Amino acid sequence: MLKKIEIISLKKNKNKFTVMTSEGEYSFCEDTILKYYLFKGKSFSEEEFKEILENEQENELFTKTLNFISYQMRSSKEIDEYLKKYQATEIQREKIVFRLTNLGYLNDEAYARNMLDSVCLKKKGPLYLKQKLKEKGIDEAIISDALRNYSKDSQQKLIVEIVSREGQKKTHLPPKKQKQNLYEKLLRDGFESDLIGQVLSQATFVDESEATLAKEISRLQVKYRNADKKSVTMKIVANLIGKGYEYSNIIKMLKETDQENK
């Protein structure tokens, strides 16, 4: 004779029901109670009760996941990774992702569009967007659509804005160094090199580097004070050219420094 599990009593506790069975005490949500008619006197086979327990576990996972996505949008991959932390089976993960998608809580296309808006607000480029979407497990086709919606005009406007803003902070550097620093920053921010070069080639850089050059020369003269004069000059020139200063400006400043020291 097959073993039966009988419902002896149930009691509501906040959002859950405590159910006493012939096999012990269990906690079920209202959905599970109503779906399987878990009322006093009802009996279930072991196989049927196993299904009830699995359904309850899935409901708990679903509720946790709803809370997880209530704080911000999530991708399908993020949900799958989240459920793995709770030892959800592959079937459970697939069912919950499918359920959330049907309810409109999960939408990788909308996620990608939202990410594009966020990237533009952060003043980052398309390569940054592509990297972030890949990290979130977004499908390549969806990534391609998002990148197509990031127009060249939008990118160019952002680059111009960044160059204008950041350039004002770097006028103490020689124009060549300003341009180099901006180029490297824009590359790190995910903009395409061709577009960066195009904007930088048309930009105007304010040169207020004379005072900085004078300080650099004084510092290097102290550093190389034990070398002979010719060697000192060569070392200083090489060092400063590497920092973006023009050769003619370096030589001019060195001569002025020599005159002052006489």
MODELLER restraints for C-alpha pairs under 7 A, 6 or more apart:
rsr = mdl.restraints
at = mdl.atoms
rsr.add(forms.Gaussian(group=physical.xy_distance, feature=features.Distance(at['CA:3:A'], at['CA:45:A']), mean=6.31, stdev=0.5))
rsr.add(forms.Gaussian(group=physical.xy_distance, feature=features.Distance(at['CA:3:A'], at['CA:46:A']), mean=6.73, stdev=0.5))
rsr.add(forms.Gaussian(group=physical.xy_distance, feature=features.Distance(at['CA:4:A'], at['CA:43:A']), mean=6.07, stdev=0.5))
rsr.add(forms.Gaussian(group=physical.xy_distance, feature=features.Distance(at['CA:4:A'], at['CA:44:A']), mean=5.49, stdev=0.5))
rsr.add(forms.Gaussian(group=physical.xy_distance, feature=features.Distance(at['CA:4:A'], at['CA:45:A']), mean=4.81, stdev=0.5))
rsr.add(forms.Gaussian(group=physical.xy_distance, feature=features.Distance(at['CA:4:A'], at['CA:46:A']), mean=6.49, stdev=0.5))
rsr.add(forms.Gaussian(group=physical.xy_distance, feature=features.Distance(at['CA:5:A'], at['CA:21:A']), mean=6.58, stdev=0.5))
rsr.add(forms.Gaussian(group=physical.xy_distance, feature=features.Distance(at['CA:5:A'], at['CA:22:A']), mean=5.72, stdev=0.5))
rsr.add(forms.Gaussian(group=physical.xy_distance, feature=features.Distance(at['CA:5:A'], at['CA:23:A']), mean=6.48, stdev=0.5))
rsr.add(forms.Gaussian(group=physical.xy_distance, feature=features.Distance(at['CA:5:A'], at['CA:43:A']), mean=5.38, stdev=0.5))
rsr.add(forms.Gaussian(group=physical.xy_distance, feature=features.Distance(at['CA:5:A'], at['CA:44:A']), mean=5.14, stdev=0.5))
rsr.add(forms.Gaussian(group=physical.xy_distance, feature=features.Distance(at['CA:5:A'], at['CA:45:A']), mean=6.12, stdev=0.5))
rsr.add(forms.Gaussian(group=physical.xy_distance, feature=features.Distance(at['CA:5:A'], at['CA:46:A']), mean=6.72, stdev=0.5))
rsr.add(forms.Gaussian(group=physical.xy_distance, feature=features.Distance(at['CA:6:A'], at['CA:21:A']), mean=5.44, stdev=0.5))
rsr.add(forms.Gaussian(group=physical.xy_distance, feature=features.Distance(at['CA:6:A'], at['CA:22:A']), mean=5.34, stdev=0.5))
rsr.add(forms.Gaussian(group=physical.xy_distance, feature=features.Distance(at['CA:6:A'], at['CA:41:A']), mean=6.35, stdev=0.5))
rsr.add(forms.Gaussian(group=physical.xy_distance, feature=features.Distance(at['CA:6:A'], at['CA:42:A']), mean=5.76, stdev=0.5))
rsr.add(forms.Gaussian(group=physical.xy_distance, feature=features.Distance(at['CA:6:A'], at['CA:43:A']), mean=4.22, stdev=0.5))
rsr.add(forms.Gaussian(group=physical.xy_distance, feature=features.Distance(at['CA:6:A'], at['CA:44:A']), mean=6.44, stdev=0.5))
rsr.add(forms.Gaussian(group=physical.xy_distance, feature=features.Distance(at['CA:7:A'], at['CA:20:A']), mean=6.21, stdev=0.5))
rsr.add(forms.Gaussian(group=physical.xy_distance, feature=features.Distance(at['CA:7:A'], at['CA:21:A']), mean=4.51, stdev=0.5))
rsr.add(forms.Gaussian(group=physical.xy_distance, feature=features.Distance(at['CA:7:A'], at['CA:22:A']), mean=6.69, stdev=0.5))
rsr.add(forms.Gaussian(group=physical.xy_distance, feature=features.Distance(at['CA:7:A'], at['CA:38:A']), mean=6.87, stdev=0.5))
rsr.add(forms.Gaussian(group=physical.xy_distance, feature=features.Distance(at['CA:7:A'], at['CA:39:A']), mean=6.37, stdev=0.5))
rsr.add(forms.Gaussian(group=physical.xy_distance, feature=features.Distance(at['CA:7:A'], at['CA:40:A']), mean=5.02, stdev=0.5))
rsr.add(forms.Gaussian(group=physical.xy_distance, feature=features.Distance(at['CA:7:A'], at['CA:41:A']), mean=5.39, stdev=0.5))
rsr.add(forms.Gaussian(group=physical.xy_distance, feature=features.Distance(at['CA:7:A'], at['CA:42:A']), mean=5.44, stdev=0.5))
rsr.add(forms.Gaussian(group=physical.xy_distance, feature=features.Distance(at['CA:7:A'], at['CA:43:A']), mean=6.25, stdev=0.5))
rsr.add(forms.Gaussian(group=physical.xy_distance, feature=features.Distance(at['CA:8:A'], at['CA:20:A']), mean=5.43, stdev=0.5))
rsr.add(forms.Gaussian(group=physical.xy_distance, feature=features.Distance(at['CA:8:A'], at['CA:21:A']), mean=5.13, stdev=0.5))
rsr.add(forms.Gaussian(group=physical.xy_distance, feature=features.Distance(at['CA:8:A'], at['CA:22:A']), mean=6.70, stdev=0.5))
rsr.add(forms.Gaussian(group=physical.xy_distance, feature=features.Distance(at['CA:8:A'], at['CA:40:A']), mean=5.28, stdev=0.5))
rsr.add(forms.Gaussian(group=physical.xy_distance, feature=features.Distance(at['CA:8:A'], at['CA:41:A']), mean=6.16, stdev=0.5))
rsr.add(forms.Gaussian(group=physical.xy_distance, feature=features.Distance(at['CA:9:A'], at['CA:19:A']), mean=5.89, stdev=0.5))
rsr.add(forms.Gaussian(group=physical.xy_distance, feature=features.Distance(at['CA:9:A'], at['CA:20:A']), mean=5.15, stdev=0.5))
rsr.add(forms.Gaussian(group=physical.xy_distance, feature=features.Distance(at['CA:9:A'], at['CA:40:A']), mean=5.23, stdev=0.5))
rsr.add(forms.Gaussian(group=physical.xy_distance, feature=features.Distance(at['CA:10:A'], at['CA:17:A']), mean=6.38, stdev=0.5))
rsr.add(forms.Gaussian(group=physical.xy_distance, feature=features.Distance(at['CA:10:A'], at['CA:18:A']), mean=5.47, stdev=0.5))
rsr.add(forms.Gaussian(group=physical.xy_distance, feature=features.Distance(at['CA:10:A'], at['CA:19:A']), mean=4.29, stdev=0.5))
rsr.add(forms.Gaussian(group=physical.xy_distance, feature=features.Distance(at['CA:10:A'], at['CA:20:A']), mean=6.08, stdev=0.5))
rsr.add(forms.Gaussian(group=physical.xy_distance, feature=features.Distance(at['CA:11:A'], at['CA:17:A']), mean=5.44, stdev=0.5))
rsr.add(forms.Gaussian(group=physical.xy_distance, feature=features.Distance(at['CA:11:A'], at['CA:18:A']), mean=5.13, stdev=0.5))
rsr.add(forms.Gaussian(group=physical.xy_distance, feature=features.Distance(at['CA:11:A'], at['CA:19:A']), mean=6.52, stdev=0.5))
rsr.add(forms.Gaussian(group=physical.xy_distance, feature=features.Distance(at['CA:12:A'], at['CA:18:A']), mean=6.21, stdev=0.5))
rsr.add(forms.Gaussian(group=physical.xy_distance, feature=features.Distance(at['CA:15:A'], at['CA:29:A']), mean=6.78, stdev=0.5))
rsr.add(forms.Gaussian(group=physical.xy_distance, feature=features.Distance(at['CA:16:A'], at['CA:27:A']), mean=6.44, stdev=0.5))
rsr.add(forms.Gaussian(group=physical.xy_distance, feature=features.Distance(at['CA:16:A'], at['CA:28:A']), mean=5.66, stdev=0.5))
rsr.add(forms.Gaussian(group=physical.xy_distance, feature=features.Distance(at['CA:16:A'], at['CA:29:A']), mean=4.73, stdev=0.5))
rsr.add(forms.Gaussian(group=physical.xy_distance, feature=features.Distance(at['CA:16:A'], at['CA:30:A']), mean=6.56, stdev=0.5))
rsr.add(forms.Gaussian(group=physical.xy_distance, feature=features.Distance(at['CA:17:A'], at['CA:27:A']), mean=5.56, stdev=0.5))
rsr.add(forms.Gaussian(group=physical.xy_distance, feature=features.Distance(at['CA:17:A'], at['CA:28:A']), mean=5.20, stdev=0.5))
rsr.add(forms.Gaussian(group=physical.xy_distance, feature=features.Distance(at['CA:17:A'], at['CA:29:A']), mean=6.05, stdev=0.5))
rsr.add(forms.Gaussian(group=physical.xy_distance, feature=features.Distance(at['CA:17:A'], at['CA:30:A']), mean=6.98, stdev=0.5))
rsr.add(forms.Gaussian(group=physical.xy_distance, feature=features.Distance(at['CA:18:A'], at['CA:25:A']), mean=6.94, stdev=0.5))
rsr.add(forms.Gaussian(group=physical.xy_distance, feature=features.Distance(at['CA:18:A'], at['CA:26:A']), mean=5.86, stdev=0.5))
rsr.add(forms.Gaussian(group=physical.xy_distance, feature=features.Distance(at['CA:18:A'], at['CA:27:A']), mean=4.65, stdev=0.5))
rsr.add(forms.Gaussian(group=physical.xy_distance, feature=features.Distance(at['CA:18:A'], at['CA:28:A']), mean=6.58, stdev=0.5))
rsr.add(forms.Gaussian(group=physical.xy_distance, feature=features.Distance(at['CA:19:A'], at['CA:25:A']), mean=5.68, stdev=0.5))
rsr.add(forms.Gaussian(group=physical.xy_distance, feature=features.Distance(at['CA:19:A'], at['CA:26:A']), mean=5.14, stdev=0.5))
rsr.add(forms.Gaussian(group=physical.xy_distance, feature=features.Distance(at['CA:19:A'], at['CA:27:A']), mean=5.95, stdev=0.5))
rsr.add(forms.Gaussian(group=physical.xy_distance, feature=features.Distance(at['CA:20:A'], at['CA:26:A']), mean=6.41, stdev=0.5))
rsr.add(forms.Gaussian(group=physical.xy_distance, feature=features.Distance(at['CA:28:A'], at['CA:56:A']), mean=6.34, stdev=0.5))
rsr.add(forms.Gaussian(group=physical.xy_distance, feature=features.Distance(at['CA:32:A'], at['CA:56:A']), mean=6.18, stdev=0.5))
rsr.add(forms.Gaussian(group=physical.xy_distance, feature=features.Distance(at['CA:58:A'], at['CA:92:A']), mean=6.53, stdev=0.5))
rsr.add(forms.Gaussian(group=physical.xy_distance, feature=features.Distance(at['CA:62:A'], at['CA:96:A']), mean=6.27, stdev=0.5))
rsr.add(forms.Gaussian(group=physical.xy_distance, feature=features.Distance(at['CA:73:A'], at['CA:111:A']), mean=6.65, stdev=0.5))
rsr.add(forms.Gaussian(group=physical.xy_distance, feature=features.Distance(at['CA:75:A'], at['CA:106:A']), mean=6.79, stdev=0.5))
rsr.add(forms.Gaussian(group=physical.xy_distance, feature=features.Distance(at['CA:75:A'], at['CA:108:A']), mean=5.65, stdev=0.5))
rsr.add(forms.Gaussian(group=physical.xy_distance, feature=features.Distance(at['CA:75:A'], at['CA:111:A']), mean=6.58, stdev=0.5))
rsr.add(forms.Gaussian(group=physical.xy_distance, feature=features.Distance(at['CA:75:A'], at['CA:136:A']), mean=6.25, stdev=0.5))
rsr.add(forms.Gaussian(group=physical.xy_distance, feature=features.Distance(at['CA:76:A'], at['CA:97:A']), mean=6.68, stdev=0.5))
rsr.add(forms.Gaussian(group=physical.xy_distance, feature=features.Distance(at['CA:76:A'], at['CA:106:A']), mean=6.65, stdev=0.5))
rsr.add(forms.Gaussian(group=physical.xy_distance, feature=features.Distance(at['CA:76:A'], at['CA:108:A']), mean=6.74, stdev=0.5))
rsr.add(forms.Gaussian(group=physical.xy_distance, feature=features.Distance(at['CA:77:A'], at['CA:136:A']), mean=6.33, stdev=0.5))
rsr.add(forms.Gaussian(group=physical.xy_distance, feature=features.Distance(at['CA:77:A'], at['CA:137:A']), mean=5.35, stdev=0.5))
rsr.add(forms.Gaussian(group=physical.xy_distance, feature=features.Distance(at['CA:78:A'], at['CA:136:A']), mean=6.46, stdev=0.5))
rsr.add(forms.Gaussian(group=physical.xy_distance, feature=features.Distance(at['CA:80:A'], at['CA:93:A']), mean=6.03, stdev=0.5))
rsr.add(forms.Gaussian(group=physical.xy_distance, feature=features.Distance(at['CA:83:A'], at['CA:93:A']), mean=6.43, stdev=0.5))
rsr.add(forms.Gaussian(group=physical.xy_distance, feature=features.Distance(at['CA:100:A'], at['CA:106:A']), mean=5.56, stdev=0.5))
rsr.add(forms.Gaussian(group=physical.xy_distance, feature=features.Distance(at['CA:101:A'], at['CA:107:A']), mean=6.28, stdev=0.5))
rsr.add(forms.Gaussian(group=physical.xy_distance, feature=features.Distance(at['CA:108:A'], at['CA:138:A']), mean=6.58, stdev=0.5))
rsr.add(forms.Gaussian(group=physical.xy_distance, feature=features.Distance(at['CA:109:A'], at['CA:142:A']), mean=6.17, stdev=0.5))
rsr.add(forms.Gaussian(group=physical.xy_distance, feature=features.Distance(at['CA:112:A'], at['CA:133:A']), mean=6.92, stdev=0.5))
rsr.add(forms.Gaussian(group=physical.xy_distance, feature=features.Distance(at['CA:112:A'], at['CA:146:A']), mean=6.22, stdev=0.5))
rsr.add(forms.Gaussian(group=physical.xy_distance, feature=features.Distance(at['CA:113:A'], at['CA:146:A']), mean=6.35, stdev=0.5))
rsr.add(forms.Gaussian(group=physical.xy_distance, feature=features.Distance(at['CA:116:A'], at['CA:129:A']), mean=6.62, stdev=0.5))
rsr.add(forms.Gaussian(group=physical.xy_distance, feature=features.Distance(at['CA:116:A'], at['CA:146:A']), mean=6.79, stdev=0.5))
rsr.add(forms.Gaussian(group=physical.xy_distance, feature=features.Distance(at['CA:119:A'], at['CA:129:A']), mean=6.37, stdev=0.5))
rsr.add(forms.Gaussian(group=physical.xy_distance, feature=features.Distance(at['CA:123:A'], at['CA:158:A']), mean=6.27, stdev=0.5))
rsr.add(forms.Gaussian(group=physical.xy_distance, feature=features.Distance(at['CA:124:A'], at['CA:189:A']), mean=5.08, stdev=0.5))
rsr.add(forms.Gaussian(group=physical.xy_distance, feature=features.Distance(at['CA:124:A'], at['CA:190:A']), mean=6.00, stdev=0.5))
rsr.add(forms.Gaussian(group=physical.xy_distance, feature=features.Distance(at['CA:125:A'], at['CA:155:A']), mean=6.71, stdev=0.5))
rsr.add(forms.Gaussian(group=physical.xy_distance, feature=features.Distance(at['CA:125:A'], at['CA:189:A']), mean=5.81, stdev=0.5))
rsr.add(forms.Gaussian(group=physical.xy_distance, feature=features.Distance(at['CA:125:A'], at['CA:190:A']), mean=4.21, stdev=0.5))
rsr.add(forms.Gaussian(group=physical.xy_distance, feature=features.Distance(at['CA:125:A'], at['CA:191:A']), mean=4.22, stdev=0.5))
rsr.add(forms.Gaussian(group=physical.xy_distance, feature=features.Distance(at['CA:126:A'], at['CA:147:A']), mean=6.35, stdev=0.5))
rsr.add(forms.Gaussian(group=physical.xy_distance, feature=features.Distance(at['CA:126:A'], at['CA:150:A']), mean=6.85, stdev=0.5))
rsr.add(forms.Gaussian(group=physical.xy_distance, feature=features.Distance(at['CA:126:A'], at['CA:190:A']), mean=5.84, stdev=0.5))
rsr.add(forms.Gaussian(group=physical.xy_distance, feature=features.Distance(at['CA:126:A'], at['CA:191:A']), mean=6.05, stdev=0.5))
rsr.add(forms.Gaussian(group=physical.xy_distance, feature=features.Distance(at['CA:127:A'], at['CA:190:A']), mean=4.40, stdev=0.5))
rsr.add(forms.Gaussian(group=physical.xy_distance, feature=features.Distance(at['CA:127:A'], at['CA:191:A']), mean=6.22, stdev=0.5))
rsr.add(forms.Gaussian(group=physical.xy_distance, feature=features.Distance(at['CA:128:A'], at['CA:189:A']), mean=6.34, stdev=0.5))
rsr.add(forms.Gaussian(group=physical.xy_distance, feature=features.Distance(at['CA:128:A'], at['CA:190:A']), mean=4.44, stdev=0.5))
rsr.add(forms.Gaussian(group=physical.xy_distance, feature=features.Distance(at['CA:130:A'], at['CA:143:A']), mean=6.51, stdev=0.5))
rsr.add(forms.Gaussian(group=physical.xy_distance, feature=features.Distance(at['CA:133:A'], at['CA:143:A']), mean=6.68, stdev=0.5))
rsr.add(forms.Gaussian(group=physical.xy_distance, feature=features.Distance(at['CA:156:A'], at['CA:195:A']), mean=6.98, stdev=0.5))
rsr.add(forms.Gaussian(group=physical.xy_distance, feature=features.Distance(at['CA:159:A'], at['CA:196:A']), mean=6.98, stdev=0.5))
rsr.add(forms.Gaussian(group=physical.xy_distance, feature=features.Distance(at['CA:160:A'], at['CA:199:A']), mean=6.60, stdev=0.5))
rsr.add(forms.Gaussian(group=physical.xy_distance, feature=features.Distance(at['CA:163:A'], at['CA:182:A']), mean=6.77, stdev=0.5))
rsr.add(forms.Gaussian(group=physical.xy_distance, feature=features.Distance(at['CA:167:A'], at['CA:178:A']), mean=6.90, stdev=0.5))
rsr.add(forms.Gaussian(group=physical.xy_distance, feature=features.Distance(at['CA:167:A'], at['CA:205:A']), mean=6.96, stdev=0.5))
rsr.add(forms.Gaussian(group=physical.xy_distance, feature=features.Distance(at['CA:170:A'], at['CA:178:A']), mean=6.15, stdev=0.5))
rsr.add(forms.Gaussian(group=physical.xy_distance, feature=features.Distance(at['CA:171:A'], at['CA:206:A']), mean=5.59, stdev=0.5))
rsr.add(forms.Gaussian(group=physical.xy_distance, feature=features.Distance(at['CA:171:A'], at['CA:207:A']), mean=5.50, stdev=0.5))
rsr.add(forms.Gaussian(group=physical.xy_distance, feature=features.Distance(at['CA:171:A'], at['CA:208:A']), mean=5.25, stdev=0.5))
rsr.add(forms.Gaussian(group=physical.xy_distance, feature=features.Distance(at['CA:171:A'], at['CA:209:A']), mean=6.59, stdev=0.5))
rsr.add(forms.Gaussian(group=physical.xy_distance, feature=features.Distance(at['CA:172:A'], at['CA:207:A']), mean=6.89, stdev=0.5))
rsr.add(forms.Gaussian(group=physical.xy_distance, feature=features.Distance(at['CA:172:A'], at['CA:208:A']), mean=4.97, stdev=0.5))
rsr.add(forms.Gaussian(group=physical.xy_distance, feature=features.Distance(at['CA:172:A'], at['CA:209:A']), mean=4.36, stdev=0.5))
rsr.add(forms.Gaussian(group=physical.xy_distance, feature=features.Distance(at['CA:172:A'], at['CA:212:A']), mean=6.27, stdev=0.5))
rsr.add(forms.Gaussian(group=physical.xy_distance, feature=features.Distance(at['CA:173:A'], at['CA:208:A']), mean=6.92, stdev=0.5))
rsr.add(forms.Gaussian(group=physical.xy_distance, feature=features.Distance(at['CA:173:A'], at['CA:209:A']), mean=4.96, stdev=0.5))
rsr.add(forms.Gaussian(group=physical.xy_distance, feature=features.Distance(at['CA:174:A'], at['CA:207:A']), mean=5.87, stdev=0.5))
rsr.add(forms.Gaussian(group=physical.xy_distance, feature=features.Distance(at['CA:174:A'], at['CA:209:A']), mean=5.41, stdev=0.5))
rsr.add(forms.Gaussian(group=physical.xy_distance, feature=features.Distance(at['CA:174:A'], at['CA:244:A']), mean=6.00, stdev=0.5))
rsr.add(forms.Gaussian(group=physical.xy_distance, feature=features.Distance(at['CA:174:A'], at['CA:245:A']), mean=5.63, stdev=0.5))
rsr.add(forms.Gaussian(group=physical.xy_distance, feature=features.Distance(at['CA:175:A'], at['CA:205:A']), mean=5.65, stdev=0.5))
rsr.add(forms.Gaussian(group=physical.xy_distance, feature=features.Distance(at['CA:175:A'], at['CA:207:A']), mean=6.01, stdev=0.5))
rsr.add(forms.Gaussian(group=physical.xy_distance, feature=features.Distance(at['CA:176:A'], at['CA:244:A']), mean=5.13, stdev=0.5))
rsr.add(forms.Gaussian(group=physical.xy_distance, feature=features.Distance(at['CA:177:A'], at['CA:243:A']), mean=6.42, stdev=0.5))
rsr.add(forms.Gaussian(group=physical.xy_distance, feature=features.Distance(at['CA:177:A'], at['CA:244:A']), mean=4.78, stdev=0.5))
rsr.add(forms.Gaussian(group=physical.xy_distance, feature=features.Distance(at['CA:179:A'], at['CA:200:A']), mean=6.81, stdev=0.5))
rsr.add(forms.Gaussian(group=physical.xy_distance, feature=features.Distance(at['CA:183:A'], at['CA:196:A']), mean=6.60, stdev=0.5))
rsr.add(forms.Gaussian(group=physical.xy_distance, feature=features.Distance(at['CA:187:A'], at['CA:193:A']), mean=6.61, stdev=0.5))
rsr.add(forms.Gaussian(group=physical.xy_distance, feature=features.Distance(at['CA:214:A'], at['CA:253:A']), mean=6.91, stdev=0.5))
rsr.add(forms.Gaussian(group=physical.xy_distance, feature=features.Distance(at['CA:217:A'], at['CA:236:A']), mean=6.98, stdev=0.5))
rsr.add(forms.Gaussian(group=physical.xy_distance, feature=features.Distance(at['CA:220:A'], at['CA:236:A']), mean=6.26, stdev=0.5))
rsr.add(forms.Gaussian(group=physical.xy_distance, feature=features.Distance(at['CA:224:A'], at['CA:232:A']), mean=5.90, stdev=0.5))
rsr.add(forms.Gaussian(group=physical.xy_distance, feature=features.Distance(at['CA:237:A'], at['CA:250:A']), mean=6.63, stdev=0.5))
rsr.add(forms.Gaussian(group=physical.xy_distance, feature=features.Distance(at['CA:241:A'], at['CA:247:A']), mean=6.52, stdev=0.5))
